[in-house]
Amino acid sequence: MARKYSKGAAAKVKRAMKKRKAGTLKSGRSGKKVKSRKQAIAIGLSEARKEGKKVPTKKTAKKSKRKSSKK
């Protein structure tokens, strides 16, 4: 079976986790320190995506389709 994530993507996540552990990883817009493990992983994957590494697309909430009732 093929790899879901490339080795380059794994390296980006590893780097983000190390920065989080050291307390130097900051979130994008606000610039606050990242404390959450999940957020650190998300930042690493996002950076990998920007560089064009093999990473599955982001999961987004499905929008429910509304039926318009026009008469």
Buried (B, 14 or more C-beta within 10 A) or exposed (E): EEEEBBEEBBEBBEBBBEBBEEEEBEBEEEEEEBEEEEBBBBBBBBBBBEEEBBBEEEEEEEEEEEEEEEE
